[in-house]
Amino acid sequence: MDRRVDDEITEFVRARYGGLLRVAFLLCGDAARAEDLVQTALAKTAVAWRRIDHGDAVDHYVRRVLVNTYISAQRRRSWWERPLGLADDLVAASPYEAVDQRDALRRALGRLPGRQRAAVVLRHYMDLSEQQSAEALGCSLGTVKSLTSRGLRSLRAYLAEEDGVGRMHERQGAADVHR
């Protein structure tokens, strides 16, 4: 690559790395995998740099590569590589409720199938339109609507389930204190 292209890529990476890393983390739920995912997406983008029409097209291209790489990796994972869930210790109510809520949401996102998770992240975290999300996922507008709807329904159910379990443990803890 010539120096100008190298400088453009470097500038792009510096400007977008943090945001891409947050999106990748929401997609895969693991910091190390998120870094790998972003590196792969950026490497593929660098290879195609001269072919990409610059401006918003670069953002669109890297977003699409990021999502496609994530979904492809999900398809390749064997059943024995799938996480079965987090073994969190039960924690009493704390002043860090916002942190607890984000953690619950992250765990609930981790339970969604890859394409549903990608659709929810693109629509509600990255705030992309349905059309932009469809382009990033490489599917139709109707598929994005369906994936997002099912993903949000599942998230609500998972969060309600977790909240119910948390309340049950709070009541048990209170009962233990009164004994």
PyMOL CGO cylinders between C-alpha atoms (Angstrom):
from pymol import cmd
from pymol.cgo import CYLINDER

trace = [
    CYLINDER, 0.00, 0.00, 0.00, 1.15, 3.52, -0.60, 0.3, 1, 1, 1, 1, 1, 1,
    CYLINDER, 1.15, 3.52, -0.60, 1.64, 5.97, 2.25, 0.3, 1, 1, 1, 1, 1, 1,
    CYLINDER, 1.64, 5.97, 2.25, -1.59, 7.92, 1.56, 0.3, 1, 1, 1, 1, 1, 1,
    CYLINDER, -1.59, 7.92, 1.56, -3.76, 4.80, 1.74, 0.3, 1, 1, 1, 1, 1, 1,
    CYLINDER, -3.76, 4.80, 1.74, -1.93, 3.65, 4.86, 0.3, 1, 1, 1, 1, 1, 1,
    CYLINDER, -1.93, 3.65, 4.86, -2.59, 7.03, 6.51, 0.3, 1, 1, 1, 1, 1, 1,
    CYLINDER, -2.59, 7.03, 6.51, -6.29, 6.92, 5.54, 0.3, 1, 1, 1, 1, 1, 1,
    CYLINDER, -6.29, 6.92, 5.54, -6.69, 3.46, 7.04, 0.3, 1, 1, 1, 1, 1, 1,
    CYLINDER, -6.69, 3.46, 7.04, -4.84, 4.47, 10.21, 0.3, 1, 1, 1, 1, 1, 1,
    CYLINDER, -4.84, 4.47, 10.21, -7.06, 7.54, 10.60, 0.3, 1, 1, 1, 1, 1, 1,
    CYLINDER, -7.06, 7.54, 10.60, -10.20, 5.46, 10.04, 0.3, 1, 1, 1, 1, 1, 1,
    CYLINDER, -10.20, 5.46, 10.04, -9.14, 2.86, 12.64, 0.3, 1, 1, 1, 1, 1, 1,
    CYLINDER, -9.14, 2.86, 12.64, -8.30, 5.55, 15.23, 0.3, 1, 1, 1, 1, 1, 1,
    CYLINDER, -8.30, 5.55, 15.23, -11.67, 7.22, 14.72, 0.3, 1, 1, 1, 1, 1, 1,
    CYLINDER, -11.67, 7.22, 14.72, -13.85, 4.08, 14.69, 0.3, 1, 1, 1, 1, 1, 1,
    CYLINDER, -13.85, 4.08, 14.69, -12.09, 1.42, 16.76, 0.3, 1, 1, 1, 1, 1, 1,
    CYLINDER, -12.09, 1.42, 16.76, -13.83, 2.15, 20.07, 0.3, 1, 1, 1, 1, 1, 1,
    CYLINDER, -13.83, 2.15, 20.07, -17.31, 2.14, 18.55, 0.3, 1, 1, 1, 1, 1, 1,
    CYLINDER, -17.31, 2.14, 18.55, -16.63, -1.01, 16.56, 0.3, 1, 1, 1, 1, 1, 1,
    CYLINDER, -16.63, -1.01, 16.56, -15.30, -2.72, 19.67, 0.3, 1, 1, 1, 1, 1, 1,
    CYLINDER, -15.30, -2.72, 19.67, -18.46, -1.87, 21.64, 0.3, 1, 1, 1, 1, 1, 1,
    CYLINDER, -18.46, -1.87, 21.64, -20.66, -3.23, 18.85, 0.3, 1, 1, 1, 1, 1, 1,
    CYLINDER, -20.66, -3.23, 18.85, -18.53, -6.37, 18.56, 0.3, 1, 1, 1, 1, 1, 1,
    CYLINDER, -18.53, -6.37, 18.56, -18.76, -6.91, 22.32, 0.3, 1, 1, 1, 1, 1, 1,
    CYLINDER, -18.76, -6.91, 22.32, -22.54, -6.63, 22.19, 0.3, 1, 1, 1, 1, 1, 1,
    CYLINDER, -22.54, -6.63, 22.19, -22.59, -9.13, 19.34, 0.3, 1, 1, 1, 1, 1, 1,
    CYLINDER, -22.59, -9.13, 19.34, -20.37, -11.78, 20.90, 0.3, 1, 1, 1, 1, 1, 1,
    CYLINDER, -20.37, -11.78, 20.90, -20.45, -10.97, 24.64, 0.3, 1, 1, 1, 1, 1, 1,
    CYLINDER, -20.45, -10.97, 24.64, -16.74, -11.57, 25.19, 0.3, 1, 1, 1, 1, 1, 1,
    CYLINDER, -16.74, -11.57, 25.19, -14.02, -8.90, 25.23, 0.3, 1, 1, 1, 1, 1, 1,
    CYLINDER, -14.02, -8.90, 25.23, -11.30, -11.07, 23.68, 0.3, 1, 1, 1, 1, 1, 1,
    CYLINDER, -11.30, -11.07, 23.68, -13.59, -12.36, 20.93, 0.3, 1, 1, 1, 1, 1, 1,
    CYLINDER, -13.59, -12.36, 20.93, -14.79, -8.80, 20.30, 0.3, 1, 1, 1, 1, 1, 1,
    CYLINDER, -14.79, -8.80, 20.30, -11.21, -7.63, 19.75, 0.3, 1, 1, 1, 1, 1, 1,
    CYLINDER, -11.21, -7.63, 19.75, -10.60, -10.52, 17.35, 0.3, 1, 1, 1, 1, 1, 1,
    CYLINDER, -10.60, -10.52, 17.35, -13.82, -9.74, 15.52, 0.3, 1, 1, 1, 1, 1, 1,
    CYLINDER, -13.82, -9.74, 15.52, -12.89, -6.06, 15.09, 0.3, 1, 1, 1, 1, 1, 1,
    CYLINDER, -12.89, -6.06, 15.09, -9.36, -6.92, 13.96, 0.3, 1, 1, 1, 1, 1, 1,
    CYLINDER, -9.36, -6.92, 13.96, -10.72, -9.34, 11.38, 0.3, 1, 1, 1, 1, 1, 1,
    CYLINDER, -10.72, -9.34, 11.38, -13.26, -6.82, 10.11, 0.3, 1, 1, 1, 1, 1, 1,
    CYLINDER, -13.26, -6.82, 10.11, -10.63, -4.07, 9.90, 0.3, 1, 1, 1, 1, 1, 1,
    CYLINDER, -10.63, -4.07, 9.90, -8.15, -6.37, 8.14, 0.3, 1, 1, 1, 1, 1, 1,
    CYLINDER, -8.15, -6.37, 8.14, -10.77, -7.32, 5.55, 0.3, 1, 1, 1, 1, 1, 1,
    CYLINDER, -10.77, -7.32, 5.55, -11.66, -3.64, 5.13, 0.3, 1, 1, 1, 1, 1, 1,
    CYLINDER, -11.66, -3.64, 5.13, -8.00, -2.68, 4.66, 0.3, 1, 1, 1, 1, 1, 1,
    CYLINDER, -8.00, -2.68, 4.66, -7.62, -5.29, 1.91, 0.3, 1, 1, 1, 1, 1, 1,
    CYLINDER, -7.62, -5.29, 1.91, -10.66, -3.86, 0.10, 0.3, 1, 1, 1, 1, 1, 1,
    CYLINDER, -10.66, -3.86, 0.10, -9.80, -0.21, 0.86, 0.3, 1, 1, 1, 1, 1, 1,
    CYLINDER, -9.80, -0.21, 0.86, -9.12, 0.86, -2.72, 0.3, 1, 1, 1, 1, 1, 1,
    CYLINDER, -9.12, 0.86, -2.72, -12.38, -0.71, -3.96, 0.3, 1, 1, 1, 1, 1, 1,
    CYLINDER, -12.38, -0.71, -3.96, -14.56, 1.00, -1.35, 0.3, 1, 1, 1, 1, 1, 1,
    CYLINDER, -14.56, 1.00, -1.35, -16.18, 4.30, -2.24, 0.3, 1, 1, 1, 1, 1, 1,
    CYLINDER, -16.18, 4.30, -2.24, -15.08, 6.42, 0.73, 0.3, 1, 1, 1, 1, 1, 1,
    CYLINDER, -15.08, 6.42, 0.73, -17.31, 8.37, 3.10, 0.3, 1, 1, 1, 1, 1, 1,
    CYLINDER, -17.31, 8.37, 3.10, -20.26, 6.55, 4.59, 0.3, 1, 1, 1, 1, 1, 1,
    CYLINDER, -20.26, 6.55, 4.59, -19.50, 3.57, 2.35, 0.3, 1, 1, 1, 1, 1, 1,
    CYLINDER, -19.50, 3.57, 2.35, -16.49, 2.65, 4.50, 0.3, 1, 1, 1, 1, 1, 1,
    CYLINDER, -16.49, 2.65, 4.50, -18.62, 2.65, 7.64, 0.3, 1, 1, 1, 1, 1, 1,
    CYLINDER, -18.62, 2.65, 7.64, -21.26, 0.57, 5.87, 0.3, 1, 1, 1, 1, 1, 1,
    CYLINDER, -21.26, 0.57, 5.87, -18.64, -1.85, 4.55, 0.3, 1, 1, 1, 1, 1, 1,
    CYLINDER, -18.64, -1.85, 4.55, -16.90, -2.42, 7.89, 0.3, 1, 1, 1, 1, 1, 1,
    CYLINDER, -16.90, -2.42, 7.89, -20.27, -2.80, 9.67, 0.3, 1, 1, 1, 1, 1, 1,
    CYLINDER, -20.27, -2.80, 9.67, -21.33, -5.43, 7.16, 0.3, 1, 1, 1, 1, 1, 1,
    CYLINDER, -21.33, -5.43, 7.16, -18.01, -7.28, 7.44, 0.3, 1, 1, 1, 1, 1, 1,
    CYLINDER, -18.01, -7.28, 7.44, -18.24, -7.16, 11.26, 0.3, 1, 1, 1, 1, 1, 1,
    CYLINDER, -18.24, -7.16, 11.26, -21.76, -8.63, 11.30, 0.3, 1, 1, 1, 1, 1, 1,
    CYLINDER, -21.76, -8.63, 11.30, -21.03, -11.22, 8.60, 0.3, 1, 1, 1, 1, 1, 1,
    CYLINDER, -21.03, -11.22, 8.60, -17.83, -12.33, 10.34, 0.3, 1, 1, 1, 1, 1, 1,
    CYLINDER, -17.83, -12.33, 10.34, -19.71, -12.69, 13.63, 0.3, 1, 1, 1, 1, 1, 1,
    CYLINDER, -19.71, -12.69, 13.63, -22.56, -14.68, 12.06, 0.3, 1, 1, 1, 1, 1, 1,
    CYLINDER, -22.56, -14.68, 12.06, -20.12, -16.92, 10.15, 0.3, 1, 1, 1, 1, 1, 1,
    CYLINDER, -20.12, -16.92, 10.15, -18.20, -17.63, 13.34, 0.3, 1, 1, 1, 1, 1, 1,
    CYLINDER, -18.20, -17.63, 13.34, -21.47, -18.51, 15.12, 0.3, 1, 1, 1, 1, 1, 1,
    CYLINDER, -21.47, -18.51, 15.12, -22.32, -21.00, 12.38, 0.3, 1, 1, 1, 1, 1, 1,
    CYLINDER, -22.32, -21.00, 12.38, -18.91, -22.66, 12.57, 0.3, 1, 1, 1, 1, 1, 1,
    CYLINDER, -18.91, -22.66, 12.57, -18.88, -23.12, 16.34, 0.3, 1, 1, 1, 1, 1, 1,
    CYLINDER, -18.88, -23.12, 16.34, -19.36, -26.68, 17.40, 0.3, 1, 1, 1, 1, 1, 1,
    CYLINDER, -19.36, -26.68, 17.40, -21.91, -27.60, 20.03, 0.3, 1, 1, 1, 1, 1, 1,
    CYLINDER, -21.91, -27.60, 20.03, -19.19, -28.20, 22.61, 0.3, 1, 1, 1, 1, 1, 1,
    CYLINDER, -19.19, -28.20, 22.61, -17.87, -24.68, 22.12, 0.3, 1, 1, 1, 1, 1, 1,
    CYLINDER, -17.87, -24.68, 22.12, -21.14, -22.97, 22.94, 0.3, 1, 1, 1, 1, 1, 1,
    CYLINDER, -21.14, -22.97, 22.94, -21.22, -21.30, 26.35, 0.3, 1, 1, 1, 1, 1, 1,
    CYLINDER, -21.22, -21.30, 26.35, -23.89, -22.78, 28.58, 0.3, 1, 1, 1, 1, 1, 1,
    CYLINDER, -23.89, -22.78, 28.58, -24.33, -19.59, 30.58, 0.3, 1, 1, 1, 1, 1, 1,
    CYLINDER, -24.33, -19.59, 30.58, -22.58, -17.66, 33.27, 0.3, 1, 1, 1, 1, 1, 1,
    CYLINDER, -22.58, -17.66, 33.27, -22.28, -19.05, 36.76, 0.3, 1, 1, 1, 1, 1, 1,
    CYLINDER, -22.28, -19.05, 36.76, -22.88, -15.79, 38.57, 0.3, 1, 1, 1, 1, 1, 1,
    CYLINDER, -22.88, -15.79, 38.57, -22.95, -15.66, 42.33, 0.3, 1, 1, 1, 1, 1, 1,
    CYLINDER, -22.95, -15.66, 42.33, -26.14, -14.33, 43.80, 0.3, 1, 1, 1, 1, 1, 1,
    CYLINDER, -26.14, -14.33, 43.80, -25.62, -10.74, 44.84, 0.3, 1, 1, 1, 1, 1, 1,
    CYLINDER, -25.62, -10.74, 44.84, -27.71, -8.72, 47.25, 0.3, 1, 1, 1, 1, 1, 1,
    CYLINDER, -27.71, -8.72, 47.25, -29.22, -5.42, 46.15, 0.3, 1, 1, 1, 1, 1, 1,
    CYLINDER, -29.22, -5.42, 46.15, -26.50, -2.86, 45.63, 0.3, 1, 1, 1, 1, 1, 1,
    CYLINDER, -26.50, -2.86, 45.63, -26.08, 0.81, 44.79, 0.3, 1, 1, 1, 1, 1, 1,
    CYLINDER, -26.08, 0.81, 44.79, -24.81, -0.30, 41.38, 0.3, 1, 1, 1, 1, 1, 1,
    CYLINDER, -24.81, -0.30, 41.38, -28.21, -1.08, 39.91, 0.3, 1, 1, 1, 1, 1, 1,
    CYLINDER, -28.21, -1.08, 39.91, -27.33, 0.37, 36.49, 0.3, 1, 1, 1, 1, 1, 1,
    CYLINDER, -27.33, 0.37, 36.49, -24.31, -1.92, 36.27, 0.3, 1, 1, 1, 1, 1, 1,
    CYLINDER, -24.31, -1.92, 36.27, -26.47, -4.87, 37.25, 0.3, 1, 1, 1, 1, 1, 1,
    CYLINDER, -26.47, -4.87, 37.25, -29.04, -3.95, 34.60, 0.3, 1, 1, 1, 1, 1, 1,
    CYLINDER, -29.04, -3.95, 34.60, -26.38, -3.69, 31.88, 0.3, 1, 1, 1, 1, 1, 1,
    CYLINDER, -26.38, -3.69, 31.88, -24.97, -7.03, 32.95, 0.3, 1, 1, 1, 1, 1, 1,
    CYLINDER, -24.97, -7.03, 32.95, -28.42, -8.64, 32.85, 0.3, 1, 1, 1, 1, 1, 1,
    CYLINDER, -28.42, -8.64, 32.85, -28.99, -7.20, 29.38, 0.3, 1, 1, 1, 1, 1, 1,
    CYLINDER, -28.99, -7.20, 29.38, -25.58, -8.44, 28.19, 0.3, 1, 1, 1, 1, 1, 1,
    CYLINDER, -25.58, -8.44, 28.19, -26.33, -11.93, 29.46, 0.3, 1, 1, 1, 1, 1, 1,
    CYLINDER, -26.33, -11.93, 29.46, -29.79, -11.89, 27.88, 0.3, 1, 1, 1, 1, 1, 1,
    CYLINDER, -29.79, -11.89, 27.88, -28.25, -10.77, 24.56, 0.3, 1, 1, 1, 1, 1, 1,
    CYLINDER, -28.25, -10.77, 24.56, -25.87, -13.70, 24.84, 0.3, 1, 1, 1, 1, 1, 1,
    CYLINDER, -25.87, -13.70, 24.84, -28.82, -16.09, 24.86, 0.3, 1, 1, 1, 1, 1, 1,
    CYLINDER, -28.82, -16.09, 24.86, -30.17, -14.86, 21.49, 0.3, 1, 1, 1, 1, 1, 1,
    CYLINDER, -30.17, -14.86, 21.49, -29.32, -16.63, 18.23, 0.3, 1, 1, 1, 1, 1, 1,
    CYLINDER, -29.32, -16.63, 18.23, -26.64, -14.80, 16.21, 0.3, 1, 1, 1, 1, 1, 1,
    CYLINDER, -26.64, -14.80, 16.21, -28.82, -13.13, 13.57, 0.3, 1, 1, 1, 1, 1, 1,
    CYLINDER, -28.82, -13.13, 13.57, -31.43, -11.99, 16.11, 0.3, 1, 1, 1, 1, 1, 1,
    CYLINDER, -31.43, -11.99, 16.11, -28.70, -10.58, 18.31, 0.3, 1, 1, 1, 1, 1, 1,
    CYLINDER, -28.70, -10.58, 18.31, -27.10, -8.80, 15.35, 0.3, 1, 1, 1, 1, 1, 1,
    CYLINDER, -27.10, -8.80, 15.35, -30.45, -7.30, 14.29, 0.3, 1, 1, 1, 1, 1, 1,
    CYLINDER, -30.45, -7.30, 14.29, -31.20, -6.02, 17.80, 0.3, 1, 1, 1, 1, 1, 1,
    CYLINDER, -31.20, -6.02, 17.80, -27.70, -4.55, 18.21, 0.3, 1, 1, 1, 1, 1, 1,
    CYLINDER, -27.70, -4.55, 18.21, -27.79, -2.86, 14.79, 0.3, 1, 1, 1, 1, 1, 1,
    CYLINDER, -27.79, -2.86, 14.79, -31.28, -1.42, 15.30, 0.3, 1, 1, 1, 1, 1, 1,
    CYLINDER, -31.28, -1.42, 15.30, -31.22, -0.48, 18.97, 0.3, 1, 1, 1, 1, 1, 1,
    CYLINDER, -31.22, -0.48, 18.97, -27.57, 0.05, 19.90, 0.3, 1, 1, 1, 1, 1, 1,
    CYLINDER, -27.57, 0.05, 19.90, -26.17, 1.41, 16.66, 0.3, 1, 1, 1, 1, 1, 1,
    CYLINDER, -26.17, 1.41, 16.66, -29.54, 3.10, 15.95, 0.3, 1, 1, 1, 1, 1, 1,
    CYLINDER, -29.54, 3.10, 15.95, -29.50, 2.06, 12.30, 0.3, 1, 1, 1, 1, 1, 1,
    CYLINDER, -29.50, 2.06, 12.30, -32.67, 2.20, 10.23, 0.3, 1, 1, 1, 1, 1, 1,
    CYLINDER, -32.67, 2.20, 10.23, -34.35, -1.01, 9.18, 0.3, 1, 1, 1, 1, 1, 1,
    CYLINDER, -34.35, -1.01, 9.18, -32.95, -0.51, 5.67, 0.3, 1, 1, 1, 1, 1, 1,
    CYLINDER, -32.95, -0.51, 5.67, -29.38, 0.06, 6.94, 0.3, 1, 1, 1, 1, 1, 1,
    CYLINDER, -29.38, 0.06, 6.94, -29.69, -3.00, 9.17, 0.3, 1, 1, 1, 1, 1, 1,
    CYLINDER, -29.69, -3.00, 9.17, -30.94, -5.07, 6.23, 0.3, 1, 1, 1, 1, 1, 1,
    CYLINDER, -30.94, -5.07, 6.23, -27.92, -3.98, 4.19, 0.3, 1, 1, 1, 1, 1, 1,
    CYLINDER, -27.92, -3.98, 4.19, -25.53, -4.79, 7.04, 0.3, 1, 1, 1, 1, 1, 1,
    CYLINDER, -25.53, -4.79, 7.04, -27.10, -8.22, 7.54, 0.3, 1, 1, 1, 1, 1, 1,
    CYLINDER, -27.10, -8.22, 7.54, -27.45, -8.88, 3.82, 0.3, 1, 1, 1, 1, 1, 1,
    CYLINDER, -27.45, -8.88, 3.82, -31.16, -9.69, 4.07, 0.3, 1, 1, 1, 1, 1, 1,
    CYLINDER, -31.16, -9.69, 4.07, -34.55, -8.21, 3.29, 0.3, 1, 1, 1, 1, 1, 1,
    CYLINDER, -34.55, -8.21, 3.29, -36.33, -5.49, 5.24, 0.3, 1, 1, 1, 1, 1, 1,
    CYLINDER, -36.33, -5.49, 5.24, -38.98, -7.97, 6.36, 0.3, 1, 1, 1, 1, 1, 1,
    CYLINDER, -38.98, -7.97, 6.36, -36.31, -10.32, 7.71, 0.3, 1, 1, 1, 1, 1, 1,
    CYLINDER, -36.31, -10.32, 7.71, -34.81, -7.49, 9.79, 0.3, 1, 1, 1, 1, 1, 1,
    CYLINDER, -34.81, -7.49, 9.79, -38.26, -6.67, 11.19, 0.3, 1, 1, 1, 1, 1, 1,
    CYLINDER, -38.26, -6.67, 11.19, -38.88, -10.32, 12.01, 0.3, 1, 1, 1, 1, 1, 1,
    CYLINDER, -38.88, -10.32, 12.01, -35.44, -10.89, 13.55, 0.3, 1, 1, 1, 1, 1, 1,
    CYLINDER, -35.44, -10.89, 13.55, -35.70, -7.71, 15.62, 0.3, 1, 1, 1, 1, 1, 1,
    CYLINDER, -35.70, -7.71, 15.62, -39.21, -8.49, 16.80, 0.3, 1, 1, 1, 1, 1, 1,
    CYLINDER, -39.21, -8.49, 16.80, -38.34, -12.04, 17.83, 0.3, 1, 1, 1, 1, 1, 1,
    CYLINDER, -38.34, -12.04, 17.83, -35.10, -10.87, 19.43, 0.3, 1, 1, 1, 1, 1, 1,
    CYLINDER, -35.10, -10.87, 19.43, -36.82, -8.19, 21.51, 0.3, 1, 1, 1, 1, 1, 1,
    CYLINDER, -36.82, -8.19, 21.51, -39.56, -10.63, 22.56, 0.3, 1, 1, 1, 1, 1, 1,
    CYLINDER, -39.56, -10.63, 22.56, -36.92, -13.12, 23.70, 0.3, 1, 1, 1, 1, 1, 1,
    CYLINDER, -36.92, -13.12, 23.70, -34.94, -10.41, 25.50, 0.3, 1, 1, 1, 1, 1, 1,
    CYLINDER, -34.94, -10.41, 25.50, -38.05, -9.34, 27.42, 0.3, 1, 1, 1, 1, 1, 1,
    CYLINDER, -38.05, -9.34, 27.42, -38.73, -12.95, 28.39, 0.3, 1, 1, 1, 1, 1, 1,
    CYLINDER, -38.73, -12.95, 28.39, -35.13, -13.56, 29.48, 0.3, 1, 1, 1, 1, 1, 1,
    CYLINDER, -35.13, -13.56, 29.48, -35.02, -10.36, 31.52, 0.3, 1, 1, 1, 1, 1, 1,
    CYLINDER, -35.02, -10.36, 31.52, -38.38, -11.13, 33.16, 0.3, 1, 1, 1, 1, 1, 1,
    CYLINDER, -38.38, -11.13, 33.16, -37.16, -14.64, 33.93, 0.3, 1, 1, 1, 1, 1, 1,
    CYLINDER, -37.16, -14.64, 33.93, -33.96, -13.28, 35.46, 0.3, 1, 1, 1, 1, 1, 1,
    CYLINDER, -33.96, -13.28, 35.46, -35.86, -10.65, 37.43, 0.3, 1, 1, 1, 1, 1, 1,
    CYLINDER, -35.86, -10.65, 37.43, -38.18, -13.34, 38.77, 0.3, 1, 1, 1, 1, 1, 1,
    CYLINDER, -38.18, -13.34, 38.77, -35.22, -15.47, 39.84, 0.3, 1, 1, 1, 1, 1, 1,
    CYLINDER, -35.22, -15.47, 39.84, -33.58, -12.44, 41.46, 0.3, 1, 1, 1, 1, 1, 1,
    CYLINDER, -33.58, -12.44, 41.46, -36.75, -11.59, 43.38, 0.3, 1, 1, 1, 1, 1, 1,
    CYLINDER, -36.75, -11.59, 43.38, -37.10, -15.21, 44.51, 0.3, 1, 1, 1, 1, 1, 1,
    CYLINDER, -37.10, -15.21, 44.51, -33.55, -15.15, 45.91, 0.3, 1, 1, 1, 1, 1, 1,
    CYLINDER, -33.55, -15.15, 45.91, -34.20, -11.78, 47.60, 0.3, 1, 1, 1, 1, 1, 1,
    CYLINDER, -34.20, -11.78, 47.60, -37.27, -13.25, 49.33, 0.3, 1, 1, 1, 1, 1, 1,
    CYLINDER, -37.27, -13.25, 49.33, -35.29, -16.33, 50.38, 0.3, 1, 1, 1, 1, 1, 1,
    CYLINDER, -35.29, -16.33, 50.38, -32.51, -14.10, 51.72, 0.3, 1, 1, 1, 1, 1, 1,
    CYLINDER, -32.51, -14.10, 51.72, -35.04, -12.05, 53.69, 0.3, 1, 1, 1, 1, 1, 1,
    CYLINDER, -35.04, -12.05, 53.69, -36.56, -15.24, 55.07, 0.3, 1, 1, 1, 1, 1, 1,
    CYLINDER, -36.56, -15.24, 55.07, -33.11, -16.43, 56.16, 0.3, 1, 1, 1, 1, 1, 1,
    CYLINDER, -33.11, -16.43, 56.16, -32.53, -13.15, 58.00, 0.3, 1, 1, 1, 1, 1, 1,
    CYLINDER, -32.53, -13.15, 58.00, -35.80, -13.50, 59.93, 0.3, 1, 1, 1, 1, 1, 1,
    CYLINDER, -35.80, -13.50, 59.93, -35.05, -17.03, 61.14, 0.3, 1, 1, 1, 1, 1, 1,
]
cmd.load_cgo(trace, "trace")
